[in-house]
Amino acid sequence: MKLILFFALALCLFFFDNEISHAQTLSSKTEEQNLLPDRGFCAHRGAMVTHPENTIVAFKAAVEAGAQMVEMDVWLTKDGKMVIMHDKTVDRTTNGSGRISDFTLDEIKKLDAGSWKSQDFQGEKVPTFKEALDILPRNIWINVHIKGEGETPVMVAKKLQEENRLNQAFLACSEKAAKAAKEFVPGILICNMERQDSNWDYVNSTIKMKADFIQLKGEVTPDFADYTRALKKNGIRINYFGTDSPEELKQLLEYGVDFPLVNDIAHTSGYLETILEGL
């Protein structure tokens, strides 16, 4: 009888300890998120106007310009490695030709991803996802646009967990991709990219799926203030794609958008402090 009581007590202590550990993990994650920016500009594909998009130099330039969030796009190579590029082919942003999925990592690393922009960037390489993460600080948001479904969202989520980036990074993806990622990494943050026929449908579906972010787009109207109120009541952060117009950026922030995506972070970053002072 004493032995049974001993094991029962040990089992209770085990589960109690696990619950405390889980609560501490959630608390730690929340505290880390509180150190991240509440509002600001998201550098779309890095500093893509002044540098070759989705490259290490573009991400470094975005950070140096003061971006509060950096966006990138992830694809898988033929041998299942995560690389950063917007298009599904290498044609536009390298000196190569063909689909990313037809290249091994070694093959894609031989391409020049800088010269198309300027000879100043000759020899710039296509970065892996890990290489991009390695140069990004831990006090900004990382917006990871998942290209394709299948293994990609799961692999990206696992890498973010492995690199201890779950507090600051999120997957911008479909609901299907989000579900796949959450099966393996329940704590992964999600930006719902399944846009609907109307913005209200999109807002309501994002609230229903309990996403962490939304990425609005389209004409900026006073309705945005209503969208943001509904979203913020449900703890959802709000991105907008996308503009470099100082007038539109001011309007978006006034309406409650948190992170407009910009292409020219090197210049638009200078507007932020002035805009926020006027709010």
C-alpha positions in Angstrom: 0.0 0.0 0.0 2.8 2.4 0.9 4.5 1.6 -2.4 1.3 2.4 -4.3 1.0 5.7 -2.4 4.7 6.5 -3.2 4.2 6.0 -6.9 1.0 8.0 -6.9 2.7 10.9 -5.2 5.7 10.7 -7.6 3.3 10.8 -10.6 1.5 13.8 -9.2 4.8 15.6 -8.6 5.9 14.8 -12.2 2.8 16.2 -13.8 2.9 19.3 -11.5 6.5 19.9 -12.3 5.8 19.6 -16.1 2.9 22.1 -15.7 5.1 24.6 -13.9 7.8 24.1 -16.6 5.3 24.7 -19.4 3.9 27.8 -17.7 7.4 29.2 -17.2 8.2 28.6 -20.8 5.0 30.5 -21.9 5.8 33.3 -19.4 9.4 33.5 -20.7 8.2 33.6 -24.3 5.7 36.4 -23.5 8.4 38.4 -21.7 10.7 38.1 -24.7 7.9 39.3 -27.0 7.4 42.3 -24.8 10.9 43.4 -25.7 10.1 43.4 -29.4 8.8 46.5 -31.2 5.1 47.3 -31.0 5.0 49.2 -34.2 7.3 50.1 -37.1 8.3 49.3 -40.6 8.9 45.8 -42.2 11.7 45.7 -44.7 10.2 43.7 -47.5 12.9 41.2 -48.8 15.4 43.3 -46.8 16.6 46.7 -48.2 15.4 45.6 -51.7 15.5 49.0 -53.4 19.1 49.7 -52.5 20.4 46.1 -52.4 19.8 42.8 -54.1 16.6 41.5 -52.5 16.6 38.5 -50.1 20.4 38.5 -49.7 22.6 38.9 -46.6 23.7 42.4 -47.6 20.0 43.4 -48.0 19.1 42.0 -44.6 22.1 43.7 -42.9 21.3 47.0 -44.6 17.7 46.7 -43.4 18.8 46.2 -39.8 21.3 49.1 -40.1 18.5 51.3 -41.4 16.5 50.5 -38.3 13.8 48.1 -39.5 11.5 46.8 -36.8 10.7 43.7 -38.9 12.4 41.9 -41.8 10.5 39.8 -44.4 12.0 37.0 -46.4 10.8 34.1 -48.6 11.8 30.5 -48.1 11.9 27.7 -50.7 13.4 24.2 -50.7 16.2 23.1 -53.0 16.3 19.7 -54.8 18.2 18.2 -51.9 15.7 19.6 -49.3 17.7 22.7 -48.1 16.0 25.9 -47.1 17.1 28.9 -49.2 16.0 32.5 -49.4 14.5 33.8 -52.7 11.2 35.3 -53.8 10.5 33.7 -57.1 10.2 29.9 -57.7 13.0 30.2 -60.3 16.4 31.7 -60.1 16.2 33.6 -63.4 15.3 37.1 -62.2 17.7 37.5 -59.3 20.7 35.4 -60.2 22.9 34.7 -63.3 21.3 31.2 -63.5 18.1 29.8 -65.0 15.6 27.2 -63.8 13.5 26.3 -60.8 14.9 26.4 -57.3 13.6 22.8 -56.8 15.9 21.6 -59.7 19.1 22.9 -58.0 21.0 21.3 -55.1 22.3 23.7 -52.5 25.8 23.3 -53.8 24.6 24.3 -57.3 22.6 27.2 -56.1 25.5 28.5 -54.1 27.6 28.8 -57.3 25.2 31.4 -58.6 25.7 35.2 -58.5 22.8 36.8 -56.7 24.1 40.3 -56.7 25.3 41.5 -60.1 21.7 41.8 -61.5 21.2 44.7 -59.1 24.6 46.3 -59.4 28.2 45.3 -60.1 28.8 46.6 -56.5 27.2 43.4 -55.3 28.9 41.0 -57.7 29.5 37.6 -56.1 26.7 37.9 -53.5 25.3 34.4 -52.8 21.8 33.0 -52.3 21.6 32.6 -48.5 20.3 29.6 -46.7 17.6 30.2 -44.1 20.1 29.6 -41.3 22.5 32.1 -42.7 19.8 34.7 -42.8 18.8 34.0 -39.2 22.4 34.2 -38.0 22.7 37.8 -39.0 19.4 39.1 -37.7 19.3 40.5 -34.2 16.9 39.1 -31.5 15.1 42.4 -30.9 13.2 42.6 -34.3 10.4 40.6 -35.8 11.2 38.1 -38.6 8.4 37.6 -41.2 9.0 34.3 -42.9 6.9 33.9 -46.1 6.5 30.2 -46.8 6.6 29.4 -50.5 4.8 26.2 -51.2 3.5 23.8 -48.6 4.5 20.2 -48.1 7.6 19.9 -45.9 8.6 23.6 -46.0 6.4 25.0 -43.1 7.4 22.1 -40.9 11.1 22.5 -41.6 11.0 26.2 -41.1 9.2 25.9 -37.8 11.6 23.3 -36.6 14.6 25.5 -37.5 13.1 28.5 -35.7 12.6 26.3 -32.6 16.1 24.9 -32.9 17.5 28.5 -33.1 15.4 29.7 -30.2 13.6 32.2 -32.4 10.0 31.3 -31.7 9.3 34.5 -29.7 10.2 36.8 -32.6 9.6 34.9 -35.9 6.3 33.9 -37.6 5.3 32.0 -40.7 3.3 34.0 -43.2 1.4 31.1 -44.8 -1.8 29.3 -45.7 -4.0 27.7 -43.1 -3.0 24.3 -44.4 0.7 25.1 -43.9 0.0 26.6 -40.5 -1.7 23.4 -39.3 1.2 21.3 -40.6 3.7 23.4 -38.8 1.8 23.5 -35.5 1.5 19.7 -35.4 5.3 19.6 -34.9 5.9 23.0 -33.3 2.7 24.1 -31.4 4.3 27.4 -30.3 5.0 28.7 -33.8 3.5 32.1 -34.5 1.3 32.4 -37.7 0.4 35.2 -40.0 -2.7 34.2 -41.9 -2.1 34.7 -45.7 -5.4 33.2 -46.9 -6.9 36.5 -48.1 -10.7 36.4 -48.8 -13.0 38.2 -51.2 -13.4 41.1 -48.8 -11.2 42.5 -46.0 -13.9 41.8 -43.4 -14.0 38.2 -44.5 -10.2 38.1 -44.2 -10.3 39.8 -40.7 -13.0 37.4 -39.4 -11.3 34.3 -40.8 -8.0 35.4 -39.2 -9.8 35.9 -35.8 -11.5 32.5 -36.2 -8.2 30.6 -36.8 -6.6 32.4 -33.9 -3.6 33.6 -35.9 -1.0 35.9 -34.4 -0.7 38.3 -37.4 -2.6 39.4 -40.4 -1.3 41.0 -43.6 -3.8 43.4 -45.0 -3.5 44.8 -48.5 -5.3 47.0 -51.0 -6.6 50.6 -51.0 -6.1 52.3 -47.6 -9.6 53.5 -46.5 -11.1 54.6 -43.1 -12.5 51.0 -42.9 -9.0 50.0 -41.8 -9.6 51.6 -38.4 -12.5 49.2 -37.9 -10.5 46.2 -39.0 -7.7 47.0 -36.6 -10.0 47.5 -33.7 -11.6 44.1 -34.2 -8.2 42.4 -34.7 -6.6 44.0 -31.6 -9.5 43.0 -29.4 -8.3 39.5 -30.3 -4.6 40.1 -29.8 -3.7 40.0 -33.5 -0.9 42.1 -34.8 -1.4 43.9 -38.1 0.9 44.1 -41.1 0.1 45.8 -44.4 1.4 45.1 -47.9 2.8 47.5 -48.9 3.8 51.1 -49.6 6.7 53.5 -49.4 4.5 56.6 -49.6 5.0 58.8 -46.5 1.3 59.9 -46.6 0.0 56.3 -46.8 2.4 55.1 -44.0 1.1 57.9 -41.8 -2.5 57.0 -42.6 -1.9 53.3 -41.9 -0.3 53.9 -38.5 -3.1 56.3 -37.6 -5.6 53.6 -38.5 -3.9 51.2 -36.1 -1.7 49.1 -38.5 1.4 48.0 -36.7 3.9 47.1 -39.4 3.5 48.3 -43.0 5.8 46.5 -45.4 8.1 48.8 -47.3 10.5 48.2 -50.2 12.8 51.2 -49.5 13.6 50.9 -45.8 16.8 52.9 -46.2 14.7 56.0 -46.9 11.3 55.3 -45.3 12.8 54.5 -41.9 13.4 58.2 -41.4 9.7 58.9 -41.5 8.7 56.6 -38.6 9.7 58.8 -35.6 8.0 61.9 -37.1 4.8 59.9 -37.8 4.7 58.4 -34.4 5.3 61.7 -32.7 2.2 63.0 -34.4 -0.1 60.2 -33.3 
